[in-house]
Amino acid sequence: MNRKSIISLIIVTISLIFTIGCTREEENNIDKNKKEEVNNFLTIATGPTSGLYYPIGTSFAKVLKKVGYRTSVQSTGGSVENINLILTKAADLAIAMSDSVDQSKETKELRALTGLYPNYVQLVTIKKNKIRKFEDLKGKRVGIGAFNSGVELNARMMYEAHGMSYEDSVVQYLNYGDAVEKMKNGLVDAIFVTSGIPNETIMELKTDSDIVLVPITGKGMINLRKKYPFFVEDVIPAEIYGTDRDIKTVSVRNIMLVRKDLPEDVVYEITKGIFDNIKSIKASHVTSKQNISLENSQIGVKIPFHPGAIKYYKEQGVVK
């Protein structure tokens, strides 16, 4: 091989090495960009648009957009579906009731971002239906929430605690909006609404109906709390819906879940962004204003927090 051929071979080799290096760098950059794009897009699972989960989840999405994330708010059937969406990585954040979390077979795989607010069990009817106590649901048409939702899970436990089952009533799987419409049209006698107070659909029903809230008391209350201690004795103040007295019932806490496998730095940034902009979240509903705060972030949360959230809470002195 002459000198000219050797020089040509060297030039070709150098060019090839440079090309391979550039290609690998480009591939690494593509992989990095894809990873950043995945980490930068967050899906938040909420609930029916007629409930509180949806507007509160939407307020979280708006805050996270300010922080720099692209977000998608997903309307769902509620707690049970949301838990499954988190477990299957179809959602990154999701709201769920603590009882649904406790009843999940995959509780150990769930992580919390923050505690939210109490959900009150509201058994609603109208005066002409003559339902005054839980046992009066026998033989009645009852809306028990969307199938496999947190509301439906609550209803099932309520029936059990009162020595009854769905077979004692004509149950219908209905979300809040549909249930209220059926109540107005005389197609349903009572509905379960497990949510923060006041609930907009109950307020809507109140505009043209004489509503009655059925109390959860006595032996049914005792049985319920004995078997399911996450229920807390609570009261719906008379001024909330203009009832003639305070209504005794039970409540469960809501939790904002987050995917266990999200990077610690991402969840830290999410948590910080939420509490740095808490005023925007509080403005979404009176329930948010009264309950969602850094000080209340640990209330009612029995599952582990995500390490990214713990890092932020330690910085703020909320946890040791």
PELINCOR-V281262 format. One record per backbone hydrogen bond with DSSP energy under -0.5 kcal/mol. NH is the residue of the N-H (numbers start at 1). CO is the residue of the C=O. Records with the same first field share a line. If there is no record, write none. Layout:
# PELINCOR-V281262
NH: CO ; CO
This chain:
# PELINCOR-V281262
6: 2
7: 3
8: 4
9: 5
10: 6
11: 7
12: 8
13: 9
14: 10
15: 11
16: 12
17: 13
18: 14
19: 15
20: 16
21: 17
22: 18
23: 19
24: 20
25: 21
26: 22
27: 23
28: 24
29: 25
30: 26
31: 27
32: 28
33: 29
34: 30
35: 31
36: 32
37: 33
38: 34
39: 35
40: 36
41: 37 ; 38
42: 40 ; 70
44: 42 ; 72
45: 43 ; 93
46: 74
51: 48
54: 48
55: 51
56: 52
57: 53
58: 54
59: 55
60: 56
61: 57
62: 58
63: 59
64: 60
65: 61
66: 62
67: 63
68: 64
69: 64
70: 40
72: 42
74: 44 ; 72
75: 73
82: 78
83: 79
84: 80
85: 81
86: 82
87: 83
88: 84
89: 86
90: 85
91: 85
92: 43
93: 43
94: 257
95: 45
96: 255
98: 253
101: 97
102: 98
103: 99
104: 100 ; 101
107: 104
109: 106
110: 107
111: 258
112: 304
113: 256
114: 256
115: 297
116: 254
119: 252
120: 118 ; 195
121: 250
122: 120 ; 193
123: 121 ; 214
124: 122 ; 191
125: 212
126: 189
127: 210
129: 126
130: 127
132: 130
136: 133
137: 134
138: 135
139: 168
140: 137
142: 140 ; 170
143: 190
144: 142 ; 172
149: 146
153: 149
154: 150
155: 151
156: 152
157: 153
158: 154
159: 155
160: 156
161: 157
162: 158
163: 160
164: 159
168: 165
169: 166
170: 140
171: 169
172: 142
174: 145 ; 172
179: 175
180: 176
181: 177
182: 178
183: 179
184: 180
185: 181
186: 183
187: 182
188: 182
189: 141
190: 141
191: 124
192: 143
193: 122 ; 191
195: 120 ; 193
203: 199
204: 200
205: 201
206: 202
207: 203 ; 204
208: 205
209: 205
211: 209
212: 125
214: 123 ; 212
216: 248
217: 215
220: 217
221: 217
222: 218
223: 219
224: 220
225: 221
226: 222
227: 223
228: 224
231: 228
232: 251
234: 249
236: 247
237: 235
240: 237
241: 237
242: 238
243: 238
247: 236
248: 246
249: 234
251: 232
252: 119
254: 117
255: 96
256: 114
257: 94 ; 255
258: 111
259: 92
262: 259
267: 263
268: 264
269: 265
270: 266
271: 267
272: 268
273: 269
274: 270
275: 271
276: 272
277: 273
278: 275
280: 277
281: 277
282: 278
283: 279
284: 281
285: 282
289: 282 ; 285
290: 286
291: 287
292: 288
293: 291
297: 294
299: 296
301: 298
302: 300
306: 112
309: 306
310: 306
311: 307
312: 308
313: 309
314: 310
315: 311
316: 312
317: 314
318: 313
319: 313
